[in-house]
Amino acid sequence: MLDARQLEALVAVLEHGGFGPAAQSLSLTLAAVSLRIKALEDHLGQRLLVRGKRVRATAAGQALLAHVKQVSLMESDLLSGLQGGSGVRAGERWQSLSVALNADSVASWFLPGVAPLLLQHHLLLEMVIDDQDHTHDLLKSGDVMGCVTALAEPMRGCVAEPLGVMRYHCMAAPEVAQRCRTPAGAVSPHKLLAVPAIIFNRKDALQDTFLKQHFGLQQPRYPRHFAPAIDAFEAAIELGLGWGMVPEQHLPGHPGMVEVLPGATVDVALYWQHWAREAPSAQRLTQAVKAAAGKSLPPLAAHQAR
């Protein structure tokens, strides 16, 4: 049997990134937390943590962290059932679910789709924002129980379910789009590369994908603004600071933008990856995520047939 206090110490160290903050959160001494982790590692016969400036989990530690979170969710669901159902009542325990997803999904279809579930079932949601090409790392590490990801291949112990396609258009203010065209009206890749791009963050590769798909450019060099917030990103485009890739769902709210290359899009296939063994609350979230995506995103089958 695994010792609950030792597991509690492991989770605290990983969530807070170090032994000192973990000890403070548990109202224990630093030595007590260290002893609990050492006892757990001795019991399992392997290292669970990589000590450094910020402590991180080994592969075994990641697996154990995911297990602890699954058990915690199942326990919360059991207690909720024993208390007489899932309705929200005074004094009822809140349950927390952690997910990783890209900012464009949060700002468009995700939150409206899951909000009714969160309200009905007394659920708290911790959203970790990352690029869709990297969110699966947080699921793999045990930090979250599900993620919106571009990774189609299920990770070990997980299920990957297709959600649909996020379609992006290359947008700019009218005067910026005009600067990218020849006197005859055609888009010139050389002129486009002379104009700054607006990029969400350094993990964002949509601009490079657009240039490769529609102009055949490999690893092009061009000036870049970085704006790691949806409002700032889209405002920078509207203010004429440069061109950027905007999700189709956001276009109705920005009539001042025009397409730089009309009809040329970049499609990103999205999947919901989650633990294969889910607590009832996590299962309900999975169903809500799939339903929300089904209402808002073009189906994946249409993307694959193109």
VOBA-1610 file (N, C-alpha, C; in pm, whole numbers, padded with zeros to 5 digits, always signed):
BEGIN
Met+00084-00120+00000Met+00000+00000+00000Met+00088+00126+00000Leu+00041+00226-00070Leu+00111+00353-00073Leu+00065+00439+00044Asp+00160+00508+00105Asp+00131+00591+00221Asp+00071+00725+00175Ala-00047+00759+00226Ala-00118+00879+00183Ala-00039+01006+00214Arg+00031+01010+00329Arg+00106+01129+00365Arg+00227+01148+00273Gln+00287+01037+00233Gln+00400+01046+00141Gln+00354+01094+00003Leu+00241+01044-00040Leu+00186+01087-00169Leu+00148+01235-00165Glu+00093+01278-00053Glu+00058+01418-00036Glu+00182+01506-00047Ala+00292+01461+00010Ala+00417+01537+00002Ala+00468+01543-00141Leu+00458+01432-00214Leu+00502+01428-00354Leu+00422+01529-00437Val+00291+01526-00423Val+00206+01617-00500Val+00239+01762-00466Ala+00258+01792-00339Ala+00288+01929-00297Ala+00421+01978-00355Val+00522+01893-00353Val+00653+01932-00406Val+00643+01963-00555Leu+00569+01878-00630Leu+00558+01898-00774Leu+00469+02018-00807Glu+00363+02037-00733Glu+00274+02149-00762Glu+00337+02283-00728His+00421+02285-00623His+00483+02411-00581His+00624+02429-00636Gly+00679+02325-00697Gly+00809+02336-00763Gly+00929+02328-00672Gly+00911+02290-00547Gly+01025+02279-00457Gly+00984+02229-00319Phe+01084+02187-00239Phe+01056+02131-00107Phe+01013+02239-00008Gly+01077+02357-00017Gly+01044+02463+00076Gly+00899+02509+00066Pro+00854+02547-00056Pro+00714+02587-00072Pro+00616+02475-00036Ala+00655+02349-00066Ala+00569+02236-00033Ala+00554+02223+00118Ala+00666+02237+00190Ala+00662+02228+00336Ala+00572+02336+00395Gln+00581+02456+00339Gln+00499+02566+00387Gln+00351+02538+00363Ser+00319+02485+00245Ser+00178+02459+00213Ser+00120+02348+00300Leu+00204+02254+00345Leu+00158+02142+00427Leu+00173+02170+00576Ser+00228+02286+00610Ser+00256+02320+00751Ser+00347+02216+00816Leu+00450+02177+00740Leu+00550+02082+00788Leu+00688+02145+00779Thr+00784+02081+00844Thr+00922+02125+00828Thr+00976+02074+00696Leu+01081+02139+00648Leu+01147+02095+00526Leu+01199+01953+00542Ala+01252+01922+00658Ala+01305+01788+00683Ala+01195+01682+00676Ala+01076+01714+00728Ala+00966+01618+00727Ala+00924+01585+00584Val+00917+01687+00499Val+00880+01663+00359Val+00986+01578+00290Ser+01114+01612+00313Ser+01223+01536+00252Ser+01220+01390+00296Leu+01192+01366+00424Leu+01187+01230+00475Leu+01072+01152+00412Arg+00959+01217+00393Arg+00845+01148+00331Arg+00874+01110+00186Ile+00938+01201+00113Ile+00973+01171-00026Ile+01076+01058-00032Lys+01175+01064+00055Lys+01278+00959+00057Lys+01216+00824+00091Ala+01124+00821+00186Ala+01060+00696+00224Ala+00978+00640+00109Leu+00912+00728+00033Leu+00833+00683-00081Leu+00923+00628-00191Glu+01034+00697-00217Glu+01128+00650-00318Glu+01191+00517-00276Asp+01224+00503-00147Asp+01280+00378-00097Asp+01179+00264-00110His+01054+00294-00081His+00949+00192-00089His+00930+00143-00232Leu+00937+00236-00329Leu+00916+00199-00469Leu+01045+00156-00538Gly+01159+00186-00475Gly+01286+00145-00531Gly+01331+00225-00651Gln+01287+00348-00664Gln+01329+00432-00777Gln+01310+00580-00746Arg+01385+00661-00820Arg+01375+00806-00803Arg+01243+00856-00858Leu+01182+00947-00787Leu+01056+01007-00831Leu+01073+01153-00871Leu+01180+01216-00822Leu+01202+01358-00845Leu+01342+01383-00898Val+01352+01483-00984Val+01481+01533-01027Val+01503+01665-00955Arg+01600+01668-00865Arg+01626+01788-00787Arg+01700+01890-00871Gly+01660+02014-00858Gly+01724+02122-00932Gly+01667+02254-00887Lys+01689+02359-00968Lys+01636+02490-00933Lys+01486+02483-00915Arg+01422+02409-01004Arg+01279+02377-00989Arg+01266+02226-00998Val+01213+02166-00894Val+01202+02020-00888Val+01101+01972-00993Arg+01135+01865-01062Arg+01043+01806-01159Arg+01037+01655-01140Ala+00934+01594-01196Ala+00913+01451-01178Ala+00991+01370-01280Thr+01039+01252-01237Thr+01091+01153-01330Thr+00971+01088-01399Ala+00997+00997-01492Ala+00887+00926-01558Ala+00802+00852-01456Ala+00868+00789-01357Ala+00794+00719-01252Ala+00714+00817-01167Gly+00773+00933-01139Gly+00704+01035-01063Gly+00582+01089-01136Gln+00595+01105-01268Gln+00482+01151-01349Gln+00367+01051-01343Ala+00401+00923-01357Ala+00298+00819-01352Ala+00229+00817-01216Leu+00307+00834-01110Leu+00250+00832-00976Leu+00163+00955-00951Leu+00207+01070-01001Leu+00129+01192-00987Leu-00006+01179-01056Ala-00006+01124-01178Ala-00131+01104-01250Ala-00223+01010-01172His-00165+00904-01114His-00244+00809-01035His-00308+00878-00915Val-00230+00959-00844Val-00281+01027-00725Val-00397+01120-00763Lys-00383+01191-00874Lys-00488+01282-00915Lys-00614+01207-00958Gln-00596+01093-01024Gln-00711+01012-01062Gln-00786+00963-00938Val-00710+00912-00842Val-00771+00862-00718Val-00843+00974-00645Ser-00784+01093-00642Ser-00845+01207-00575Ser-00978+01245-00640Leu-00981+01243-00774Leu-01106+01274-00844Leu-01212+01169-00815Met-01171+01042-00817Met-01267+00934-00790Met-01322+00943-00648Glu-01236+00980-00555Glu-01280+00995-00416Glu-01380+01110-00403Ser-01353+01221-00473Ser-01445+01334-00469Ser-01580+01297-00528Asp-01578+01221-00639Asp-01703+01178-00700Asp-01780+01085-00607Leu-01708+00996-00540Leu-01772+00903-00446Leu-01838+00979-00332Leu-01766+01075-00274Leu-01821+01152-00163Leu-01943+01232-00206Ser-01936+01288-00328Ser-02050+01363-00380Ser-02172+01274-00394Gly-02150+01151-00442Gly-02261+01056-00455Gly-02318+01016-00322Leu-02231+00994-00224Leu-02278+00954-00092Leu-02356+01066-00024Gln-02326+01190-00064Gln-02396+01304-00005Gln-02529+01330-00072Gly-02559+01250-00175Gly-02694+01258-00231Gly-02708+01322-00366Gly-02612+01301-00455Gly-02630+01349-00591Gly-02530+01453-00630Ser-02554+01514-00747Ser-02457+01606-00806Ser-02503+01751-00806Gly-02619+01779-00751Gly-02665+01918-00751Gly-02582+02003-00658Val-02580+02131-00682Val-02503+02224-00600Val-02584+02260-00476Arg-02526+02236-00360Arg-02593+02266-00233Arg-02494+02338-00141Ala-02548+02411-00045Ala-02463+02482+00049Ala-02372+02384+00121Gly-02245+02414+00124Gly-02150+02328+00194Gly-02096+02213+00112Glu-02143+02197-00012Glu-02094+02086-00093Glu-01949+02110-00135Arg-01873+02003-00142Arg-01733+02014-00180Arg-01719+02047-00328Trp-01627+02137-00357Trp-01591+02164-00497Trp-01491+02060-00542Gln-01499+02022-00669Gln-01399+01933-00729Gln-01320+02012-00832Ser-01191+01986-00838Ser-01103+02057-00931Ser-01060+01966-01045Leu-01065+02019-01166Leu-01017+01949-01285Leu-00916+02038-01354Ser-00802+01984-01392Ser-00699+02062-01459Ser-00687+02017-01605Val-00682+02114-01695Val-00673+02085-01838Val-00571+02178-01902Ala-00516+02135-02014Ala-00423+02217-02092Ala-00482+02238-02231Leu-00479+02361-02279Leu-00536+02389-02410Leu-00478+02517-02467Asn-00498+02534-02597Asn-00444+02651-02664Asn-00535+02771-02642Ala-00476+02889-02647Ala-00548+03013-02614Ala-00665+03037-02709Asp-00651+03001-02837Asp-00760+03026-02933Asp-00883+02942-02901Ser-00864+02821-02851Ser-00979+02739-02812Ser-01048+02798-02690Val-00969+02844-02593Val-01028+02906-02474Val-01111+03028-02513Ala-01060+03107-02606Ala-01125+03233-02641Ala-01243+03215-02736Ser-01267+03092-02783Ser-01376+03074-02878Ser-01476+02970-02829Trp-01452+02842-02852Trp-01555+02741-02832Trp-01550+02670-02696Phe-01434+02666-02631Phe-01419+02579-02514Phe-01503+02624-02393Leu-01481+02746-02348Leu-01549+02791-02225Leu-01701+02792-02237Pro-01758+02847-02345Pro-01904+02840-02355Pro-01957+02697-02354Gly-01877+02604-02407Gly-01922+02466-02415Gly-01921+02393-02281Val-01827+02427-02194Val-01815+02353-02067Val-01875+02427-01948Ala-01908+02556-01965Ala-01959+02635-01852Ala-02083+02574-01787Pro-02183+02528-01864Pro-02301+02468-01798Pro-02266+02348-01711Leu-02173+02266-01755Leu-02131+02150-01676Leu-02066+02194-01545Leu-01976+02292-01553Leu-01906+02339-01434Leu-02004+02393-01331Leu-02104+02466-01378Leu-02203+02523-01287Leu-02292+02415-01226Gln-02331+02320-01307Gln-02425+02217-01260Gln-02362+02121-01160His-02235+02087-01183His-02173+01982-01103His-02070+02034-01002His-02070+02165-00977His-01984+02219-00871His-01836+02189-00900Leu-01794+02214-01024Leu-01657+02184-01066Leu-01575+02311-01079Leu-01450+02302-01038Leu-01353+02409-01059Leu-01258+02366-01170Leu-01225+02459-01257Leu-01140+02428-01371Leu-01010+02507-01363Glu-00898+02435-01366Glu-00768+02501-01377Glu-00720+02484-01521Met-00715+02594-01593Met-00675+02590-01733Met-00530+02633-01747Val-00449+02550-01810Val-00310+02582-01839Val-00302+02610-01989Ile-00258+02729-02026Ile-00256+02769-02166Ile-00119+02741-02226Asp-00120+02671-02339Asp+00004+02642-02411Asp-00031+02622-02558Asp+00069+02618-02643Asp+00048+02591-02784Asp-00006+02449-02801Gln-00094+02430-02900Gln-00156+02299-02921Gln-00055+02189-02955Asp+00064+02228-02996Asp+00169+02129-03024Asp+00245+02089-02898His+00213+02152-02784His+00289+02126-02662His+00201+02090-02542Thr+00069+02105-02554Thr-00018+02078-02438Thr-00009+01933-02390His+00022+01841-02481His+00027+01698-02440His+00141+01672-02342Asp+00242+01759-02340Asp+00351+01740-02244Asp+00299+01751-02100Leu+00199+01836-02080Leu+00142+01853-01946Leu+00057+01734-01906Leu-00007+01669-02003Leu-00081+01546-01974Leu+00016+01434-01943Lys+00122+01427-02019Lys+00223+01323-01998Lys+00288+01335-01860Ser+00307+01457-01814Ser+00373+01479-01685Ser+00279+01458-01567Gly+00150+01441-01595Gly+00053+01423-01487Gly-00001+01552-01431Asp+00036+01667-01490Asp-00010+01796-01440Asp-00157+01821-01470Val-00208+01762-01579Val-00348+01782-01616Val-00411+01647-01646Met-00547+01644-01646Met-00617+01520-01675Met-00666+01513-01819Gly-00654+01622-01893Gly-00693+01623-02033Gly-00634+01743-02103Cys-00624+01734-02236Cys-00567+01847-02310Cys-00624+01853-02450Val-00638+01975-02501Val-00666+01998-02642Val-00532+02004-02712Thr-00511+01916-02807Thr-00378+01900-02865Thr-00387+01872-03014Ala-00276+01898-03084Ala-00265+01860-03225Ala-00210+01719-03241Leu-00176+01654-03129Leu-00119+01519-03133Leu-00231+01416-03150Ala-00230+01345-03263Ala-00336+01248-03292Ala-00309+01112-03229Glu-00182+01078-03209Glu-00146+00947-03155Glu-00168+00945-03004Pro-00250+00854-02953Pro-00273+00850-02808Pro-00143+00820-02733Met-00120+00892-02626Met-00006+00863-02541Met-00039+00743-02452Arg+00062+00687-02391Arg+00042+00569-02308Arg-00058+00598-02196Gly-00158+00511-02185Gly-00259+00525-02082Gly-00364+00630-02112Cys-00363+00682-02237Cys-00454+00790-02273Cys-00538+00753-02395Val-00641+00831-02419Val-00728+00818-02536Val-00725+00951-02610Ala-00716+00945-02743Ala-00718+01065-02826Ala-00847+01066-02907Glu-00931+01165-02884Glu-01059+01172-02954Glu-01062+01295-03043Pro-01099+01280-03171Pro-01099+01394-03263Pro-01203+01498-03225Leu-01163+01624-03231Leu-01253+01735-03199Leu-01299+01809-03323Gly-01208+01831-03415Gly-01240+01909-03535Gly-01121+01992-03576Val-01147+02093-03654Val-01039+02172-03714Val-01053+02319-03674Met-00943+02377-03628Met-00933+02523-03613Met-00875+02577-03744Arg-00952+02661-03811Arg-00909+02715-03941Arg-00861+02858-03922Tyr-00742+02886-03971Tyr-00680+03017-03955Tyr-00667+03089-04089His-00691+03220-04087His-00677+03305-04204His-00565+03405-04180Cys-00493+03438-04284Cys-00388+03539-04275Cys-00453+03677-04288Met-00452+03753-04178Met-00525+03879-04172Met-00432+03997-04148Ala-00479+04115-04192Ala-00403+04239-04170Ala-00498+04356-04184Ala-00455+04472-04139Ala-00529+04595-04167Ala-00520+04621-04318Pro-00620+04687-04378Pro-00620+04707-04524Pro-00492+04768-04579Glu-00438+04867-04509Glu-00316+04931-04561Glu-00195+04839-04556Val-00192+04749-04457Val-00081+04653-04448Val-00094+04548-04558Ala-00216+04499-04579Ala-00238+04401-04686Ala-00199+04459-04821Gln-00227+04589-04841Gln-00193+04651-04969Gln-00041+04658-04988Arg+00033+04677-04880Arg+00179+04683-04889Arg+00239+04549-04931Cys+00163+04442-04915Cys+00212+04309-04948Cys+00186+04270-05093Arg+00123+04360-05171Arg+00082+04327-05308Arg+00164+04403-05412Thr+00171+04343-05529Thr+00235+04408-05644Thr+00137+04509-05704Pro+00184+04596-05795Pro+00091+04689-05862Pro-00025+04618-05932Ala-00002+04492-05971Ala-00108+04416-06038Ala-00207+04355-05939Gly-00177+04365-05808Gly-00270+04315-05708Gly-00237+04179-05652Ala-00132+04114-05703Ala-00094+03982-05652Ala-00010+03997-05525Val-00023+03900-05435Val+00056+03902-05313Val+00200+03863-05346Ser+00294+03947-05307Ser+00435+03920-05329Ser+00496+03864-05201Pro+00552+03743-05204Pro+00613+03689-05082Pro+00726+03777-05030His+00799+03843-05121His+00909+03930-05077His+00854+04051-05001Lys+00746+04108-05052Lys+00684+04221-04984Lys+00624+04177-04850Leu+00565+04057-04848Leu+00506+04005-04724Leu+00613+03986-04617Leu+00728+03933-04658Leu+00836+03908-04562Leu+00900+04037-04511Ala+00875+04147-04580Ala+00929+04275-04534Ala+00840+04341-04429Val+00719+04286-04412Val+00624+04339-04315Val+00630+04254-04189Pro+00630+04314-04071Pro+00634+04232-03948Pro+00512+04140-03936Ala+00535+04025-03877Ala+00426+03934-03843Ala+00393+03952-03695Ile+00266+03934-03661Ile+00223+03935-03522Ile+00213+03788-03479Ile+00289+03751-03377Ile+00297+03612-03335Ile+00259+03603-03188Phe+00184+03498-03154Phe+00135+03485-03017Phe+00250+03466-02919Asn+00337+03368-02944Asn+00457+03347-02862Asn+00559+03269-02944Arg+00670+03236-02884Arg+00779+03175-02960Arg+00753+03029-02996Lys+00646+02971-02942Lys+00607+02835-02981Lys+00511+02836-03101Asp+00461+02952-03134Asp+00360+02966-03239Asp+00426+02953-03377Ala+00389+02848-03450Ala+00450+02823-03581Ala+00350+02838-03695Leu+00233+02896-03669Leu+00131+02906-03773Leu+00176+02992-03891Gln+00252+03099-03864Gln+00299+03186-03972Gln+00392+03110-04066Asp+00484+03034-04007Asp+00577+02956-04089Asp+00501+02851-04171Thr+00398+02790-04111Thr+00317+02692-04183Thr+00245+02757-04299Phe+00190+02876-04277Phe+00122+02948-04384Phe+00218+02978-04499Leu+00336+03028-04468Leu+00434+03063-04572Leu+00483+02941-04647Lys+00493+02827-04578Lys+00536+02704-04644Lys+00427+02648-04733Gln+00303+02645-04683Gln+00193+02586-04759Gln+00158+02666-04883His+00160+02798-04873His+00107+02880-04981His+00213+02951-05065Phe+00339+02952-05018Phe+00446+03014-05096Phe+00568+02923-05112Gly+00566+02808-05048Gly+00678+02715-05058Gly+00803+02762-04988Leu+00789+02851-04890Leu+00905+02907-04821Leu+00944+02820-04701Gln+01069+02782-04692Gln+01121+02701-04584Gln+01203+02787-04488Gln+01165+02786-04360Gln+01235+02862-04256Gln+01264+03006-04300Pro+01159+03078-04339Pro+01180+03217-04385Pro+01217+03308-04268Arg+01284+03416-04300Arg+01320+03516-04200Arg+01238+03641-04225Tyr+01179+03694-04118Tyr+01097+03812-04128Tyr+01086+03876-03990Pro+01059+04007-03984Pro+01047+04074-03852Pro+00920+04028-03780Arg+00925+04024-03647Arg+00815+03968-03569Arg+00785+04052-03445His+00657+04072-03420His+00609+04121-03291His+00556+04000-03215Phe+00578+03995-03083Phe+00521+03888-03000Phe+00416+03948-02908Ala+00296+03891-02913Ala+00185+03942-02832Ala+00111+03823-02770Pro+00156+03777-02652Pro+00102+03655-02593Pro-00029+03673-02516Ala-00124+03742-02578Ala-00259+03756-02523Ala-00352+03779-02642Ile-00468+03710-02644Ile-00555+03715-02760Ile-00595+03859-02795Asp-00638+03936-02695Asp-00682+04074-02722Asp-00568+04158-02780Ala-00450+04146-02720Ala-00336+04224-02768Ala-00293+04179-02907Phe-00297+04049-02930Phe-00259+03993-03060Phe-00346+04050-03171Glu-00477+04044-03151Glu-00568+04089-03255Glu-00570+04242-03266Ala-00552+04311-03153Ala-00544+04457-03157Ala-00422+04503-03237Ala-00311+04431-03222Ala-00189+04468-03295Ala-00210+04457-03445Ile-00286+04356-03488Ile-00316+04342-03630Ile-00404+04457-03677Glu-00510+04487-03601Glu-00603+04594-03640Glu-00535+04731-03642Leu-00434+04748-03555Leu-00364+04877-03549Leu-00260+04893-03661Gly-00247+04790-03744Gly-00156+04801-03858Gly-00012+04769-03828Leu+00013+04699-03716Leu+00152+04666-03681Leu+00207+04550-03763Gly+00120+04473-03827Gly+00168+04362-03907Gly+00055+04267-03940Trp+00091+04150-03995Trp-00007+04049-04034Trp+00000+03931-03937Gly-00109+03855-03927Gly-00109+03742-03836Gly-00217+03642-03871Met-00209+03525-03811Met-00302+03415-03837Met-00414+03420-03733Val-00535+03442-03778Val-00650+03461-03690Val-00750+03348-03709Pro-00800+03289-03601Pro-00898+03180-03615Pro-01026+03230-03682Glu-01084+03144-03763Glu-01206+03179-03836Glu-01318+03223-03741Gln-01324+03161-03623Gln-01430+03194-03527Gln-01420+03337-03477His-01301+03398-03485His-01281+03533-03432His-01308+03642-03537Leu-01319+03605-03664Leu-01326+03705-03771Leu-01448+03795-03764Pro-01568+03744-03726Pro-01684+03834-03723Pro-01666+03954-03629Gly-01584+03941-03528Gly-01563+04050-03434Gly-01459+04151-03479His-01403+04132-03599His-01297+04221-03646His-01320+04261-03792Pro-01425+04341-03818Pro-01454+04380-03956Pro-01347+04468-04018Gly-01258+04523-03937Gly-01153+04609-03990Gly-01036+04533-04049Met-01033+04403-04032Met-00926+04321-04089Met-00966+04271-04228Val-00867+04248-04313Val-00890+04187-04444Val-00791+04072-04462Glu-00826+03979-04549Glu-00737+03867-04578Glu-00622+03912-04667Val-00503+03875-04629Val-00386+03908-04710Val-00388+03825-04838Leu-00418+03699-04826Leu-00428+03609-04942Leu-00564+03540-04934Pro-00666+03599-04994Pro-00802+03548-04980Pro-00815+03399-05015Gly-00884+03327-04928Gly-00909+03184-04950Gly-00798+03092-04906Ala-00682+03149-04870Ala-00569+03065-04827Ala-00574+03050-04676Thr-00590+02929-04629Thr-00603+02905-04485Thr-00503+02801-04438Val-00488+02794-04307Val-00410+02687-04242Val-00505+02616-04147Asp-00521+02486-04166Asp-00608+02406-04082Asp-00526+02331-03977Val-00570+02337-03853Val-00504+02266-03743Val-00604+02165-03686Ala-00574+02038-03704Ala-00660+01933-03650Ala-00639+01922-03499Leu-00748+01922-03424Leu-00741+01918-03278Leu-00800+01789-03225Tyr-00740+01742-03115Tyr-00786+01620-03047Tyr-00797+01649-02898Trp-00885+01574-02834Trp-00895+01578-02688Trp-00829+01451-02636Gln-00713+01468-02574Gln-00644+01354-02513Gln-00672+01356-02364His-00707+01239-02309His-00739+01230-02167His-00702+01091-02116Trp-00699+01077-01985Trp-00667+00949-01927Trp-00771+00845-01970Ala-00725+00724-01997Ala-00818+00617-02036Ala-00911+00581-01921Arg-00860+00584-01799Arg-00942+00560-01679Arg-00976+00694-01618Glu-01102+00733-01629Glu-01145+00864-01581Glu-01247+00851-01469Ala-01240+00944-01376Ala-01344+00957-01275Ala-01470+01010-01343Pro-01588+00988-01282Pro-01712+01036-01344Pro-01712+01185-01378Ser-01656+01269-01292Ser-01653+01412-01321Ser-01568+01441-01445Ala-01456+01371-01459Ala-01370+01388-01576Ala-01439+01334-01701Gln-01514+01226-01688Gln-01589+01172-01801Gln-01693+01273-01850Arg-01759+01339-01755Arg-01858+01440-01794Arg-01790+01557-01866Leu-01671+01596-01820Leu-01599+01704-01889Leu-01561+01661-02030Thr-01515+01538-02046Thr-01481+01488-02179Thr-01600+01497-02273Gln-01716+01455-02228Gln-01836+01461-02312Gln-01872+01605-02347Ala-01858+01697-02250Ala-01889+01838-02276Ala-01792+01899-02376Val-01664+01864-02365Val-01563+01916-02458Val-01592+01867-02600Lys-01623+01740-02615Lys-01652+01684-02748Lys-01777+01747-02808Ala-01879+01767-02725Ala-02003+01827-02775Ala-01981+01972-02816Ala-01904+02046-02737Ala-01877+02186-02769Ala-01799+02199-02899Ala-01698+02114-02917Ala-01619+02118-03040Ala-01704+02079-03160Gly-01793+01981-03140Gly-01879+01937-03250Gly-01970+02047-03300Lys-02009+02139-03212Lys-02098+02249-03251Lys-02023+02364-03318Ser-01893+02377-03290Ser-01820+02497-03331Ser-01713+02475-03436Leu-01658+02353-03444Leu-01544+02330-03532Leu-01584+02246-03653Pro-01529+02276-03773Pro-01550+02187-03886Pro-01499+02047-03853Pro-01567+01943-03900Pro-01527+01806-03865Pro-01391+01770-03922Leu-01325+01683-03849Leu-01191+01640-03888Leu-01193+01563-04021Ala-01299+01490-04046Ala-01308+01411-04170Ala-01297+01500-04293Ala-01361+01617-04288Ala-01355+01709-04401Ala-01213+01760-04423His-01141+01784-04312His-01001+01830-04319His-00914+01722-04382Gln-00934+01596-04341Gln-00851+01487-04391Gln-00877+01457-04537Ala-00998+01490-04585Ala-01034+01462-04724Ala-00980+01566-04819Arg-00931+01679-04766Arg-00883+01787-04854Arg-00751+01750-04919
//
